[in-house]
Amino acid sequence: MPDVLAVDLGGTNIRVARVDEAGKILAHEKIPTPAAQGMGAVIADIAGLAQKLRAPDTLALGVGTPGVPDNETGVYRLAPCNLPCSHGFQFTAELKRLITLPVVADNDGNLAALGESWLGAGKNEHIVIIFTLGTGIGGGVVINGRVYHGHHNLVAEFGHVSIDYRGRLCNCGDRGCVETYASASALGRDAQEALRNDPAAKSSLLFKRCGGEAGIDKVDAHMVCDATRDGDPFATALLDRCCAWLACGISSVVNCFNPSCVILGGGMALAGDLITSRVNKCLDRNTRKYVPIWRDAKLVVAQLGDDAGILGAARMAWQHVEECCRTVK
């Protein structure tokens, strides 16, 4: 039975899976990413795992990667910061040379959206957008089952939608980007600052759980969410504000794309209704959105977890196979 190989390339790990046409993962392997050794070593390890897992009927390989590979040439247009020496690297051409299979690559946020659209929270939806909430905020757009790339695959940098043009300085050099207010790292940073500077913090559950002054540097978004769930007013206020900022960013994107489904993914989204209930509440009363557009959409949590990127890469590979078959006919 035919299958494809799917790769989830991260700064920490490389995951490779063999996936059938229905999205069933038939086999999988994971190894550490040799990022410090350069892209040659990374590509060699991907090829090694691919050769180990491929079957006689394996048809293609799809790769999800940080950064932005050109969706036509596979060359990195924007290099991922966690993969040194990747700018301009002939990614798909080199991988194809090593494994002698058709190879396609795309941004990991795009493929998380594609995976969720195929088999997850966005299944059967026509226009799906995803916000991935982690250290930063990533995103992806899927329209009628296909990733929307924009010009040269530079679309869906949702984390860099500005919600305050005079706001905080972002790592990208702009000000007021939503990820500086609503990412997991932003929530952790805000909690640490408040615990140090707000006198009311000393009586909070969050302050007690982190071990007082000595433990403030360890406070992260997960701890804020746990304290909120247990009724801590101090943590609740922090999370409320974070979700209000996130709703502002979502509103801007919803107004542009008129999606049928907005998915929250990434580590912070694992808090589930703790996040979605707050964001929905803000969206319902938020004047930044255009009401008729938001009434057409729903906000849901991603369902596929760590497999979203792998399944998105597999779906992309299957779509490439289908396109090749149509071209031959």
Backbone torsions as a table, in degrees:
resi	resn	phi	psi	omega
1	MET	NA	133.1	-177.4
2	PRO	-66.8	152.0	177.3
3	ASP	-151.1	176.9	174.8
4	VAL	-131.3	163.5	173.4
5	LEU	-103.3	142.5	-179.8
6	ALA	-129.1	137.4	-177.2
7	VAL	-123.3	132.4	171.2
8	ASP	-112.7	101.9	-177.7
9	LEU	-94.3	117.5	177.4
10	GLY	-121.2	169.7	177.8
11	GLY	-67.9	-21.9	-178.2
12	THR	-102.8	-45.1	-175.7
13	ASN	-133.2	153.8	168.2
14	ILE	-109.7	124.4	175.6
15	ARG	-115.0	133.1	177.5
16	VAL	-128.6	138.0	179.6
17	ALA	-139.1	152.6	170.7
18	ARG	-103.7	127.7	-168.0
19	VAL	-132.7	134.7	179.0
20	ASP	-85.5	-179.5	-171.9
21	GLU	-69.7	-19.8	178.0
22	ALA	-89.4	-3.6	-179.9
23	GLY	93.6	11.0	177.5
24	LYS	-79.8	128.4	177.3
25	ILE	-80.8	115.5	-174.3
26	LEU	-89.2	-30.4	179.4
27	ALA	-161.6	154.4	-179.9
28	HIS	-156.7	154.5	178.3
29	GLU	-143.8	156.2	177.4
30	LYS	-142.6	137.2	175.9
31	ILE	-139.9	159.9	175.6
32	PRO	-65.3	146.4	177.5
33	THR	-82.1	122.8	179.8
34	PRO	-82.6	54.6	-172.4
35	ALA	-58.1	-38.8	-176.7
36	ALA	-65.7	-18.7	-178.3
37	GLN	-89.5	-3.0	176.9
38	GLY	96.3	171.0	-174.1
39	MET	-68.4	-27.4	177.1
40	GLY	-59.9	-44.1	179.7
41	ALA	-69.3	-38.2	179.0
42	VAL	-62.3	-48.5	-179.8
43	ILE	-62.7	-40.2	-179.9
44	ALA	-62.6	-40.0	179.9
45	ASP	-69.5	-39.2	176.2
46	ILE	-61.1	-46.2	-179.7
47	ALA	-62.3	-39.4	179.3
48	GLY	-62.2	-45.4	178.0
49	LEU	-65.9	-40.1	180.0
50	ALA	-61.3	-44.0	179.3
51	GLN	-64.6	-33.9	179.4
52	LYS	-67.2	-37.6	-173.7
53	LEU	-94.1	-19.5	-173.2
54	ARG	-65.2	151.3	178.8
55	ALA	-114.9	170.7	179.6
56	PRO	-57.6	-29.9	-177.5
57	ASP	-101.4	16.1	177.5
58	THR	-68.4	130.8	-169.4
59	LEU	-104.9	-28.5	-174.7
60	ALA	-165.9	171.4	177.8
61	LEU	-133.3	131.8	176.4
62	GLY	-115.4	140.9	-176.0
63	VAL	-126.8	129.6	168.7
64	GLY	-101.4	129.3	-174.5
65	THR	-138.1	148.3	168.8
66	PRO	-65.8	166.6	-174.6
67	GLY	78.8	-171.1	-175.6
68	VAL	-128.8	99.0	172.1
69	PRO	-79.7	143.5	174.4
70	ASP	-61.1	128.1	-173.4
71	ASN	-72.4	-7.6	176.4
72	GLU	-103.5	-41.3	-175.5
73	THR	-100.7	-20.7	-177.4
74	GLY	80.1	1.0	178.3
75	VAL	-80.8	136.2	179.4
76	TYR	-64.6	119.5	173.1
77	ARG	-86.0	-40.2	172.9
78	LEU	-122.6	118.3	-174.2
79	ALA	-78.1	138.5	174.5
80	PRO	-69.6	134.9	-176.0
81	CYS	-67.7	-21.9	-178.8
82	ASN	-92.9	7.6	175.1
83	LEU	-128.2	88.5	-176.0
84	PRO	-58.4	148.9	175.0
85	CYS	64.5	26.5	-178.1
86	SER	-94.3	-16.1	-177.3
87	HIS	-61.2	126.9	179.8
88	GLY	77.6	0.8	-176.8
89	PHE	-66.9	135.5	-179.3
90	GLN	-78.6	74.1	-166.6
91	PHE	-63.3	-61.0	-174.6
92	THR	-70.5	-34.7	-180.0
93	ALA	-63.7	-42.5	-179.5
94	GLU	-68.9	-39.9	179.4
95	LEU	-67.8	-39.4	177.6
96	LYS	-62.5	-38.1	179.1
97	ARG	-62.3	-36.8	-175.5
98	LEU	-79.5	-31.9	-173.8
99	ILE	-113.5	-5.5	178.6
100	THR	50.4	47.5	171.6
101	LEU	-133.2	155.1	170.0
102	PRO	-60.7	137.0	-177.3
103	VAL	-129.0	133.3	174.1
104	VAL	-129.8	147.1	-177.4
105	ALA	-137.3	151.8	177.3
106	ASP	-154.5	166.9	177.2
107	ASN	-62.0	142.3	-175.4
108	ASP	-65.2	-31.6	176.0
109	GLY	-66.1	-41.6	175.8
110	ASN	-58.6	-42.5	-175.2
111	LEU	-76.7	-28.5	171.9
112	ALA	-62.4	-41.2	176.7
113	ALA	-63.9	-41.9	179.9
114	LEU	-65.6	-41.8	178.0
115	GLY	-61.8	-45.4	179.1
116	GLU	-66.2	-34.0	178.1
117	SER	-69.7	-33.5	-177.9
118	TRP	-76.3	-50.9	-169.9
119	LEU	-132.4	3.1	-173.6
120	GLY	-117.3	-136.2	-172.3
121	ALA	-67.5	-19.6	179.9
122	GLY	-103.8	15.0	-178.3
123	LYS	-59.1	134.0	179.0
124	ASN	70.4	9.4	175.7
125	GLU	-93.3	145.8	-174.9
126	HIS	-82.1	-42.2	-179.8
127	ILE	-128.5	113.7	-174.1
128	VAL	-119.5	131.7	169.9
129	ILE	-122.1	147.7	179.5
130	ILE	-127.4	137.8	169.9
131	PHE	-109.2	119.7	176.9
132	THR	-100.3	117.6	-171.8
133	LEU	-102.3	106.2	179.1
134	GLY	-145.0	-135.1	176.1
135	THR	-56.0	-41.4	170.1
136	GLY	-121.2	-158.7	174.9
137	ILE	-128.4	118.6	176.3
138	GLY	-103.5	-178.1	-179.8
139	GLY	-165.6	172.5	177.3
140	GLY	-163.1	156.1	179.8
141	VAL	-130.7	130.6	175.5
142	VAL	-124.7	124.7	-179.1
143	ILE	-119.6	118.4	-178.8
144	ASN	50.8	44.3	173.8
145	GLY	82.7	3.9	-178.3
146	ARG	-123.0	139.4	175.6
147	VAL	-64.7	132.2	173.6
148	TYR	-89.8	121.0	-172.4
149	HIS	-100.7	-19.5	-172.8
150	GLY	66.8	-158.0	-178.9
151	HIS	-85.6	114.0	179.8
152	HIS	60.6	33.2	170.3
153	ASN	65.0	30.3	-178.9
154	LEU	-104.7	20.4	-179.7
155	VAL	-85.7	165.5	169.3
156	ALA	73.7	30.5	170.3
157	GLU	-83.3	65.5	-173.5
158	PHE	-63.3	-29.7	179.7
159	GLY	-64.1	-17.3	-177.3
160	HIS	-110.0	20.1	165.2
161	VAL	-71.2	124.8	-177.8
162	SER	-84.2	126.8	178.3
163	ILE	-111.5	3.5	176.0
164	ASP	-160.4	101.6	-171.8
165	TYR	-67.5	-13.9	174.7
166	ARG	-109.5	16.5	-170.7
167	GLY	-82.8	-157.7	-176.2
168	ARG	-61.1	145.9	176.2
169	LEU	-74.8	129.1	179.7
170	CYS	-96.7	159.7	176.8
171	ASN	-60.6	-21.7	179.8
172	CYS	-77.4	-11.2	-179.7
173	GLY	102.0	-12.2	178.5
174	ASP	-90.3	178.0	178.8
175	ARG	-120.8	146.7	173.0
176	GLY	76.4	16.2	179.4
177	CYS	-62.5	142.0	-174.5
178	VAL	-59.9	-30.4	-178.1
179	GLU	-71.2	-18.3	175.7
180	THR	-77.3	-8.2	-179.4
181	TYR	-118.4	-30.5	-166.8
182	ALA	-125.1	6.2	175.6
183	SER	-80.6	169.8	177.0
184	ALA	-62.1	-40.0	-179.8
185	SER	-67.6	-35.0	178.3
186	ALA	-66.7	-40.3	178.7
187	LEU	-64.8	-42.5	177.5
188	GLY	-63.4	-42.7	178.4
189	ARG	-62.5	-45.2	-179.4
190	ASP	-62.8	-38.0	179.0
191	ALA	-65.0	-43.5	179.3
192	GLN	-62.5	-43.4	179.5
193	GLU	-63.1	-42.3	-179.1
194	ALA	-67.7	-38.3	179.5
195	LEU	-64.6	-31.1	178.7
196	ARG	-79.6	-34.8	-166.9
197	ASN	-110.0	-17.7	-177.4
198	ASP	-97.7	118.4	179.9
199	PRO	-57.9	-32.1	-179.5
200	ALA	-66.7	-19.3	-177.3
201	ALA	-64.5	-28.4	-173.6
202	LYS	-64.8	-21.3	178.8
203	SER	-99.8	6.1	-176.2
204	SER	-82.2	155.4	175.2
205	LEU	-64.0	-36.9	-179.9
206	LEU	-61.5	-41.4	179.3
207	PHE	-64.2	-41.8	-180.0
208	LYS	-66.7	-41.5	-176.3
209	ARG	-69.4	-28.5	-179.8
210	CYS	-83.1	-5.9	178.3
211	GLY	91.6	18.8	178.4
212	GLY	81.1	-158.5	-174.5
213	GLU	-52.1	-40.0	-175.4
214	ALA	-67.8	-20.3	-175.6
215	GLY	-106.6	6.1	-175.5
216	ILE	-60.0	-39.1	-178.0
217	ASP	-64.2	-15.7	-179.5
218	LYS	-90.2	-7.8	-176.3
219	VAL	-69.2	132.1	178.6
220	ASP	-135.1	-177.8	-176.7
221	ALA	-61.4	-37.4	179.8
222	HIS	-60.4	-42.4	179.7
223	MET	-67.2	-37.5	177.3
224	VAL	-63.2	-43.6	179.9
225	CYS	-64.9	-41.8	178.8
226	ASP	-62.9	-42.4	179.5
227	ALA	-67.9	-35.6	176.1
228	THR	-63.6	-44.6	-179.9
229	ARG	-61.3	-29.2	179.8
230	ASP	-93.0	11.4	169.4
231	GLY	90.5	16.5	179.8
232	ASP	-75.7	115.1	-178.4
233	PRO	-61.1	-35.2	-178.8
234	PHE	-64.8	-49.3	178.3
235	ALA	-66.0	-37.3	179.5
236	THR	-59.7	-42.7	179.5
237	ALA	-63.8	-39.3	178.1
238	LEU	-63.9	-44.7	-178.7
239	LEU	-69.4	-38.0	177.4
240	ASP	-57.4	-45.6	-178.3
241	ARG	-66.4	-42.1	178.4
242	CYS	-59.2	-44.6	-178.5
243	CYS	-70.5	-30.1	175.2
244	ALA	-64.5	-43.0	176.4
245	TRP	-62.9	-43.6	-179.9
246	LEU	-61.0	-41.4	178.7
247	ALA	-60.8	-35.3	176.8
248	CYS	-61.9	-44.7	178.9
249	GLY	-65.3	-43.6	178.8
250	ILE	-62.0	-40.9	179.9
251	SER	-56.6	-45.2	-178.2
252	SER	-62.3	-42.1	-178.9
253	VAL	-71.2	-40.8	178.0
254	VAL	-59.8	-41.7	179.1
255	ASN	-61.6	-30.3	-178.8
256	CYS	-81.2	-39.5	-169.9
257	PHE	-106.2	-15.4	-177.5
258	ASN	47.1	57.5	-175.7
259	PRO	-76.4	159.7	171.2
260	SER	-88.6	-18.8	-175.6
261	CYS	-149.3	130.7	173.6
262	VAL	-114.5	122.8	-176.7
263	ILE	-109.6	134.8	172.1
264	LEU	-102.5	120.9	179.0
265	GLY	-124.9	-171.8	-178.2
266	GLY	86.4	171.8	-174.0
267	GLY	-58.9	-40.0	-177.3
268	MET	-66.9	-29.4	-179.5
269	ALA	-69.0	-13.1	177.6
270	LEU	-63.9	-15.5	175.2
271	ALA	-70.5	-10.5	171.6
272	GLY	60.8	-125.5	-174.5
273	ASP	-62.1	-23.3	176.4
274	LEU	-58.1	-35.2	177.9
275	ILE	-88.8	-52.4	-172.2
276	THR	-63.0	-36.4	-179.8
277	SER	-63.9	-39.1	180.0
278	ARG	-71.3	-43.1	179.4
279	VAL	-64.8	-43.5	178.0
280	ASN	-59.8	-42.1	179.4
281	LYS	-60.9	-42.5	178.3
282	CYS	-67.5	-41.0	179.8
283	LEU	-65.6	-36.5	-179.5
284	ASP	-64.9	-27.6	-178.4
285	ARG	-113.5	-1.8	-172.4
286	ASN	-78.5	122.0	-178.2
287	THR	-75.5	-5.5	-179.6
288	ARG	-73.3	-23.3	-177.4
289	LYS	-92.1	160.9	173.6
290	TYR	-95.4	113.3	-166.9
291	VAL	-53.9	-47.2	-178.8
292	PRO	-59.6	-32.5	179.0
293	ILE	-69.3	-45.9	-178.3
294	TRP	-65.2	-31.5	179.4
295	ARG	-64.8	-20.6	178.5
296	ASP	-84.2	-8.0	-172.1
297	ALA	-113.0	163.5	172.8
298	LYS	-132.4	149.5	-180.0
299	LEU	-108.4	123.9	-176.6
300	VAL	-137.1	164.4	177.0
301	VAL	-95.6	141.0	177.7
302	ALA	-55.8	147.1	-175.3
303	GLN	-109.5	-19.9	-168.7
304	LEU	-92.4	-8.3	178.3
305	GLY	58.0	-136.7	-177.4
306	ASP	-66.8	-14.6	-178.2
307	ASP	-86.1	-5.6	-177.5
308	ALA	-58.3	-47.2	-178.8
309	GLY	-66.9	-41.4	178.6
310	ILE	-61.6	-46.1	-178.4
311	LEU	-70.3	-32.9	174.6
312	GLY	-65.0	-40.9	177.1
313	ALA	-63.9	-39.1	177.5
314	ALA	-64.7	-44.0	179.7
315	ARG	-61.8	-42.4	177.3
316	MET	-59.9	-41.8	179.1
317	ALA	-63.9	-42.8	178.1
318	TRP	-63.4	-40.1	178.1
319	GLN	-63.1	-37.5	177.4
320	HIS	-64.3	-41.7	178.0
321	VAL	-61.5	-44.0	179.8
322	GLU	-61.7	-42.1	179.5
323	GLU	-64.5	-39.6	178.5
324	CYS	-64.6	-40.0	179.1
325	CYS	-64.2	-40.3	178.9
326	ARG	-66.0	-37.7	179.9
327	THR	-64.8	-41.9	179.1
328	VAL	-63.3	-40.4	-179.5
329	LYS	-68.0	NA	NA
